[in-house]
Amino acid sequence: MKELTKTEKFYVRAVIILFLLLIVKSVWIDEYNPVSQEEIMVCNEYMLEEVGNQNVLKYKRIIKIYEMEQEKVDKMETELKYNYRIKVRVYLFGIIPYMEGSEYIYK
């Protein structure tokens, strides 16, 4: 087996370091901490709904919660339980982000 060159060793170390930084970012930095009691309720209810839908290939994590204006709520076709828009990020293996979207809690 051929031994790695100095440049190849550098690239292997760089990839490992970047992957470790991605893990730290995805697990600890992207975590959302609710600030109000209503946001805590929204987070808890959303996570309870998603428990059955979580799998290794599509792990959703809340990254932000926005309070919606009443005009936007009135324009929605279905009735919302809370007037909040939940911004979620979908992760592969809980580490690699690959999609973002908004979700709501309906009645």
C-alpha positions in Angstrom: 0.0 0.0 0.0 1.2 3.4 -1.0 2.1 5.8 1.9 0.3 9.2 2.0 2.2 12.3 0.9 2.5 15.3 3.1 -0.2 17.1 1.2 -2.6 14.2 1.4 -2.1 13.9 5.1 -2.9 17.7 5.4 -6.1 17.2 3.5 -7.2 14.2 5.6 -6.6 16.2 8.8 -8.5 19.2 7.3 -11.5 17.0 6.4 -11.6 15.5 9.9 -11.4 18.9 11.6 -14.1 20.4 9.3 -16.3 17.4 10.0 -15.9 17.8 13.8 -16.7 21.5 13.4 -19.9 20.5 11.5 -20.9 18.2 14.3 -20.5 20.9 16.9 -22.4 23.4 14.7 -25.3 21.0 14.0 -25.7 19.6 17.4 -25.0 22.5 19.7 -25.0 25.8 17.8 -28.1 25.3 15.7 -30.2 24.3 18.7 -33.0 26.8 19.4 -33.8 27.9 22.9 -37.3 29.3 23.3 -37.6 32.7 25.1 -41.2 32.8 26.1 -43.7 30.4 27.6 -45.7 30.3 24.4 -42.6 29.4 22.4 -41.9 26.6 24.8 -45.4 25.2 24.3 -45.1 25.4 20.5 -41.7 23.7 20.6 -43.0 20.9 22.9 -46.1 20.3 20.9 -44.2 20.3 17.6 -41.6 17.8 18.9 -44.3 15.5 20.2 -45.9 15.5 16.7 -42.5 14.8 15.1 -41.4 12.0 17.4 -43.0 9.3 15.3 -41.7 10.8 12.0 -38.0 11.1 12.9 -35.6 8.8 11.3 -31.8 8.7 10.6 -32.2 10.1 7.1 -34.7 12.9 7.9 -34.0 14.4 11.4 -35.8 17.7 11.9 -34.6 20.3 14.3 -36.2 23.6 15.1 -33.9 26.5 14.4 -36.2 29.5 14.9 -39.8 30.4 15.8 -41.5 33.5 14.4 -44.8 35.0 15.6 -47.1 35.6 12.7 -49.0 38.8 12.1 -52.8 38.4 12.3 -53.2 39.4 8.6 -51.1 36.5 7.5 -52.9 34.1 9.8 -56.2 35.2 8.3 -54.9 34.5 4.8 -54.1 30.9 5.7 -56.5 28.3 4.3 -56.5 26.2 7.4 -56.9 27.2 11.0 -53.7 27.3 13.1 -53.5 26.2 16.7 -50.8 28.7 17.5 -49.9 31.9 15.5 -46.3 30.9 15.1 -44.3 29.8 12.1 -41.7 27.2 12.9 -38.5 27.2 10.8 -37.0 23.7 10.7 -33.8 22.4 9.3 -33.6 18.8 8.1 -30.4 16.8 8.8 -28.9 13.7 7.4 -27.8 11.4 10.3 -28.6 14.4 12.6 -25.4 16.1 11.5 -25.4 17.1 7.8 -28.0 19.9 7.0 -29.6 19.5 3.6 -33.0 21.3 3.7 -34.8 24.1 5.4 -38.5 24.8 5.5 -41.4 26.3 7.5 -44.0 24.3 9.3 -47.1 25.2 11.4 -49.2 23.5 14.1 -52.7 23.0 12.8 -55.9 22.5 14.9 
